[in-house]
């Protein structure tokens, strides 16, 4: 693919990509390149090196652009593995694009955010996580500044998903369950902060927990490959947000 770019295909950049302020201009342009490279097979299998050379940036930058497009639900990334579970190919599908000539986007899709080593600016401070958690339990001090003026909305969401616990209840819980509650609660608070909490109506408590467990399994698998997810909190939240956006797209 890298040496045989199908130059006779048109790139397609729909309005929701062209005018999406969440996307960098370079990300919008790369989306168009992905559509052009997808016309022949229904998907794009160009690697990061191809895009890096095309746009004159690093491969890690390309990885961030692709992950961002995936996060927003604009593309779907499927990894093809051999019998040894080694990645032999990456396929990038354009999601729900009626203009594609041969769209073979697979129906089955994973609900978790794509694993990658996150940039330092994505790391959520663990002290902030604990501060938020203990504020919710016993109203210690003040709610973290990032959630100021959102207390009532956050409390309503946590109450809906039965994430309000007393200190006495916490004392009887296993450490791993306390950690689960902390992270899910914090992620729910972030949906309020980022104005996506209105999409929570399509997901229940059991699904929140199931998504957490799925993310944990992927974290373990990733670490076994001598890699790491720097911020699991951020990883879980991104996975939750991705699932909410998918639910919105499916349900209209």
One Martini backbone bead per residue (centre of mass of N, CA, C, O) as a GRO file, in nm:
protein
  252
    1UNK     BB    1   0.058   0.061  -0.022
    2UNK     BB    2   0.288   0.276   0.019
    3UNK     BB    3   0.388   0.240  -0.306
    4UNK     BB    4   0.053   0.230  -0.396
    5UNK     BB    5  -0.111   0.493  -0.442
    6UNK     BB    6  -0.451   0.565  -0.519
    7UNK     BB    7  -0.476   0.854  -0.710
    8UNK     BB    8  -0.776   0.796  -0.847
    9UNK     BB    9  -0.888   0.870  -0.571
   10UNK     BB   10  -1.111   1.017  -0.368
   11UNK     BB   11  -1.156   1.237  -0.119
   12UNK     BB   12  -1.350   1.233   0.194
   13UNK     BB   13  -1.499   1.529   0.368
   14UNK     BB   14  -1.721   1.573   0.576
   15UNK     BB   15  -1.877   1.810   0.762
   16UNK     BB   16  -1.827   1.670   1.051
   17UNK     BB   17  -1.515   1.706   0.993
   18UNK     BB   18  -1.452   1.993   0.881
   19UNK     BB   19  -1.624   2.134   1.152
   20UNK     BB   20  -1.454   1.994   1.377
   21UNK     BB   21  -1.313   2.136   1.665
   22UNK     BB   22  -1.177   1.868   1.786
   23UNK     BB   23  -1.013   1.882   1.525
   24UNK     BB   24  -0.752   1.886   1.355
   25UNK     BB   25  -0.658   1.967   1.045
   26UNK     BB   26  -0.480   1.714   1.003
   27UNK     BB   27  -0.703   1.507   1.080
   28UNK     BB   28  -0.895   1.579   0.850
   29UNK     BB   29  -0.697   1.513   0.622
   30UNK     BB   30  -0.645   1.216   0.702
   31UNK     BB   31  -0.930   1.120   0.666
   32UNK     BB   32  -0.929   1.161   0.361
   33UNK     BB   33  -0.699   0.960   0.305
   34UNK     BB   34  -0.848   0.712   0.415
   35UNK     BB   35  -1.077   0.717   0.205
   36UNK     BB   36  -0.895   0.680  -0.043
   37UNK     BB   37  -0.759   0.403   0.068
   38UNK     BB   38  -1.060   0.251   0.091
   39UNK     BB   39  -1.189   0.204  -0.195
   40UNK     BB   40  -1.077  -0.076  -0.281
   41UNK     BB   41  -1.123  -0.260   0.009
   42UNK     BB   42  -1.280  -0.080   0.251
   43UNK     BB   43  -0.986  -0.022   0.359
   44UNK     BB   44  -0.705   0.082   0.557
   45UNK     BB   45  -0.336  -0.030   0.555
   46UNK     BB   46  -0.176   0.196   0.638
   47UNK     BB   47   0.086   0.306   0.805
   48UNK     BB   48   0.247   0.531   1.007
   49UNK     BB   49   0.483   0.584   0.815
   50UNK     BB   50   0.323   0.687   0.578
   51UNK     BB   51   0.192   0.934   0.722
   52UNK     BB   52   0.451   1.064   0.830
   53UNK     BB   53   0.575   1.120   0.546
   54UNK     BB   54   0.337   1.280   0.428
   55UNK     BB   55   0.329   1.505   0.692
   56UNK     BB   56   0.599   1.544   0.859
   57UNK     BB   57   0.584   1.339   1.108
   58UNK     BB   58   0.544   1.144   1.362
   59UNK     BB   59   0.424   0.835   1.456
   60UNK     BB   60   0.301   0.930   1.728
   61UNK     BB   61   0.121   1.144   1.602
   62UNK     BB   62  -0.046   0.954   1.428
   63UNK     BB   63  -0.154   0.785   1.662
   64UNK     BB   64  -0.314   1.022   1.789
   65UNK     BB   65  -0.498   1.081   1.548
   66UNK     BB   66  -0.630   0.803   1.527
   67UNK     BB   67  -0.736   0.790   1.819
   68UNK     BB   68  -0.918   1.041   1.792
   69UNK     BB   69  -1.100   0.938   1.565
   70UNK     BB   70  -1.193   0.693   1.727
   71UNK     BB   71  -1.310   0.837   1.974
   72UNK     BB   72  -1.528   0.997   1.779
   73UNK     BB   73  -1.634   0.766   1.566
   74UNK     BB   74  -1.499   0.783   1.259
   75UNK     BB   75  -1.338   0.519   1.324
   76UNK     BB   76  -1.212   0.180   1.270
   77UNK     BB   77  -0.995  -0.050   1.444
   78UNK     BB   78  -0.827  -0.341   1.310
   79UNK     BB   79  -0.656  -0.627   1.428
   80UNK     BB   80  -0.436  -0.852   1.277
   81UNK     BB   81  -0.372  -1.192   1.362
   82UNK     BB   82  -0.199  -1.459   1.436
   83UNK     BB   83  -0.146  -1.757   1.597
   84UNK     BB   84   0.056  -1.577   1.802
   85UNK     BB   85  -0.085  -1.287   1.836
   86UNK     BB   86   0.034  -1.124   1.610
   87UNK     BB   87   0.069  -0.834   1.445
   88UNK     BB   88   0.009  -0.798   1.076
   89UNK     BB   89  -0.245  -0.592   1.074
   90UNK     BB   90  -0.409  -0.278   0.983
   91UNK     BB   91  -0.752  -0.166   0.994
   92UNK     BB   92  -0.926   0.112   0.845
   93UNK     BB   93  -1.249   0.231   0.909
   94UNK     BB   94  -1.521   0.384   0.791
   95UNK     BB   95  -1.788   0.537   0.953
   96UNK     BB   96  -2.080   0.580   0.811
   97UNK     BB   97  -2.013   0.609   0.481
   98UNK     BB   98  -2.210   0.646   0.194
   99UNK     BB   99  -1.963   0.708  -0.025
  100UNK     BB  100  -1.852   0.444  -0.016
  101UNK     BB  101  -1.792   0.184  -0.244
  102UNK     BB  102  -1.655  -0.050  -0.016
  103UNK     BB  103  -1.806  -0.097   0.266
  104UNK     BB  104  -1.665  -0.329   0.531
  105UNK     BB  105  -1.769  -0.271   0.802
  106UNK     BB  106  -1.770  -0.419   1.092
  107UNK     BB  107  -1.997  -0.488   1.334
  108UNK     BB  108  -1.793  -0.577   1.515
  109UNK     BB  109  -1.696  -0.417   1.834
  110UNK     BB  110  -1.507  -0.254   2.049
  111UNK     BB  111  -1.554  -0.065   2.364
  112UNK     BB  112  -1.258   0.016   2.368
  113UNK     BB  113  -1.003   0.202   2.388
  114UNK     BB  114  -0.719   0.241   2.240
  115UNK     BB  115  -0.416   0.115   2.303
  116UNK     BB  116  -0.175   0.336   2.457
  117UNK     BB  117   0.073   0.543   2.522
  118UNK     BB  118   0.034   0.810   2.710
  119UNK     BB  119   0.047   1.121   2.752
  120UNK     BB  120   0.121   1.332   3.009
  121UNK     BB  121  -0.146   1.516   2.962
  122UNK     BB  122  -0.340   1.247   3.038
  123UNK     BB  123  -0.277   1.241   3.331
  124UNK     BB  124  -0.425   1.143   3.627
  125UNK     BB  125  -0.427   1.240   3.937
  126UNK     BB  126  -0.442   1.047   4.213
  127UNK     BB  127  -0.507   1.264   4.427
  128UNK     BB  128  -0.763   1.361   4.280
  129UNK     BB  129  -0.917   1.097   4.298
  130UNK     BB  130  -0.920   1.082   4.611
  131UNK     BB  131  -1.046   1.355   4.667
  132UNK     BB  132  -1.314   1.294   4.530
  133UNK     BB  133  -1.396   1.038   4.683
  134UNK     BB  134  -1.390   1.166   4.980
  135UNK     BB  135  -1.600   1.374   4.922
  136UNK     BB  136  -1.836   1.179   4.862
  137UNK     BB  137  -1.835   1.026   5.133
  138UNK     BB  138  -1.764   1.299   5.358
  139UNK     BB  139  -1.712   1.595   5.264
  140UNK     BB  140  -1.423   1.673   5.223
  141UNK     BB  141  -1.392   1.972   5.209
  142UNK     BB  142  -1.353   2.012   4.868
  143UNK     BB  143  -1.419   2.006   4.563
  144UNK     BB  144  -1.265   1.979   4.298
  145UNK     BB  145  -1.212   2.236   4.081
  146UNK     BB  146  -1.309   2.085   3.815
  147UNK     BB  147  -1.615   2.052   3.981
  148UNK     BB  148  -1.716   2.319   4.009
  149UNK     BB  149  -2.067   2.365   4.004
  150UNK     BB  150  -2.133   2.021   3.981
  151UNK     BB  151  -2.237   1.866   4.231
  152UNK     BB  152  -2.538   1.794   4.174
  153UNK     BB  153  -2.501   1.642   3.908
  154UNK     BB  154  -2.303   1.433   4.013
  155UNK     BB  155  -2.474   1.318   4.243
  156UNK     BB  156  -2.708   1.218   4.065
  157UNK     BB  157  -2.541   1.017   3.899
  158UNK     BB  158  -2.428   0.846   4.135
  159UNK     BB  159  -2.705   0.768   4.245
  160UNK     BB  160  -2.815   0.622   3.995
  161UNK     BB  161  -2.540   0.417   4.006
  162UNK     BB  162  -2.468   0.342   4.299
  163UNK     BB  163  -2.193   0.543   4.409
  164UNK     BB  164  -2.287   0.578   4.710
  165UNK     BB  165  -2.073   0.577   4.993
  166UNK     BB  166  -1.973   0.481   5.294
  167UNK     BB  167  -1.723   0.440   5.515
  168UNK     BB  168  -1.829   0.171   5.629
  169UNK     BB  169  -1.853   0.022   5.358
  170UNK     BB  170  -1.555   0.051   5.270
  171UNK     BB  171  -1.425  -0.118   5.511
  172UNK     BB  172  -1.553  -0.401   5.368
  173UNK     BB  173  -1.372  -0.372   5.125
  174UNK     BB  174  -1.193  -0.438   4.867
  175UNK     BB  175  -0.945  -0.275   4.710
  176UNK     BB  176  -1.042  -0.337   4.412
  177UNK     BB  177  -1.335  -0.221   4.462
  178UNK     BB  178  -1.256   0.062   4.540
  179UNK     BB  179  -1.111   0.129   4.277
  180UNK     BB  180  -1.356   0.094   4.097
  181UNK     BB  181  -1.532   0.314   4.222
  182UNK     BB  182  -1.344   0.551   4.180
  183UNK     BB  183  -1.324   0.538   3.866
  184UNK     BB  184  -1.623   0.543   3.790
  185UNK     BB  185  -1.697   0.803   3.938
  186UNK     BB  186  -1.497   0.986   3.790
  187UNK     BB  187  -1.605   0.933   3.505
  188UNK     BB  188  -1.888   1.046   3.560
  189UNK     BB  189  -1.791   1.331   3.626
  190UNK     BB  190  -1.666   1.382   3.342
  191UNK     BB  191  -1.935   1.379   3.184
  192UNK     BB  192  -2.026   1.644   3.308
  193UNK     BB  193  -1.788   1.829   3.237
  194UNK     BB  194  -1.816   1.733   2.908
  195UNK     BB  195  -2.125   1.712   2.824
  196UNK     BB  196  -2.217   1.366   2.823
  197UNK     BB  197  -2.439   1.271   3.037
  198UNK     BB  198  -2.692   1.248   2.842
  199UNK     BB  199  -2.582   0.951   2.733
  200UNK     BB  200  -2.638   0.755   2.991
  201UNK     BB  201  -2.930   0.632   2.934
  202UNK     BB  202  -2.791   0.368   2.768
  203UNK     BB  203  -2.659   0.297   3.055
  204UNK     BB  204  -2.568   0.077   3.307
  205UNK     BB  205  -2.418  -0.043   3.579
  206UNK     BB  206  -2.327  -0.317   3.457
  207UNK     BB  207  -2.182  -0.185   3.211
  208UNK     BB  208  -1.973  -0.023   3.367
  209UNK     BB  209  -1.839  -0.273   3.497
  210UNK     BB  210  -1.780  -0.435   3.241
  211UNK     BB  211  -1.593  -0.223   3.115
  212UNK     BB  212  -1.385  -0.225   3.336
  213UNK     BB  213  -1.305  -0.526   3.311
  214UNK     BB  214  -1.213  -0.506   3.018
  215UNK     BB  215  -0.989  -0.297   3.064
  216UNK     BB  216  -0.825  -0.470   3.263
  217UNK     BB  217  -0.760  -0.700   3.068
  218UNK     BB  218  -0.608  -0.519   2.864
  219UNK     BB  219  -0.394  -0.420   3.059
  220UNK     BB  220  -0.267  -0.695   3.119
  221UNK     BB  221  -0.198  -0.769   2.828
  222UNK     BB  222  -0.015  -0.521   2.777
  223UNK     BB  223   0.193  -0.570   3.008
  224UNK     BB  224   0.286  -0.854   2.893
  225UNK     BB  225   0.429  -0.665   2.649
  226UNK     BB  226   0.601  -0.438   2.790
  227UNK     BB  227   0.378  -0.237   2.870
  228UNK     BB  228   0.167   0.069   2.921
  229UNK     BB  229  -0.078   0.233   3.116
  230UNK     BB  230  -0.051   0.523   3.265
  231UNK     BB  231  -0.381   0.582   3.260
  232UNK     BB  232  -0.657   0.415   3.356
  233UNK     BB  233  -0.863   0.631   3.401
  234UNK     BB  234  -0.850   0.749   3.116
  235UNK     BB  235  -0.910   0.485   2.966
  236UNK     BB  236  -1.191   0.438   3.081
  237UNK     BB  237  -1.319   0.706   2.998
  238UNK     BB  238  -1.271   0.677   2.692
  239UNK     BB  239  -1.440   0.417   2.668
  240UNK     BB  240  -1.705   0.535   2.768
  241UNK     BB  241  -1.732   0.763   2.561
  242UNK     BB  242  -1.729   0.581   2.314
  243UNK     BB  243  -1.986   0.420   2.388
  244UNK     BB  244  -2.180   0.662   2.394
  245UNK     BB  245  -2.135   0.746   2.094
  246UNK     BB  246  -2.229   0.478   1.973
  247UNK     BB  247  -2.515   0.479   2.092
  248UNK     BB  248  -2.602   0.740   1.951
  249UNK     BB  249  -2.556   0.642   1.657
  250UNK     BB  250  -2.753   0.398   1.672
  251UNK     BB  251  -3.014   0.560   1.808
  252UNK     BB  252  -3.006   0.890   1.734
   0.00000   0.00000   0.00000
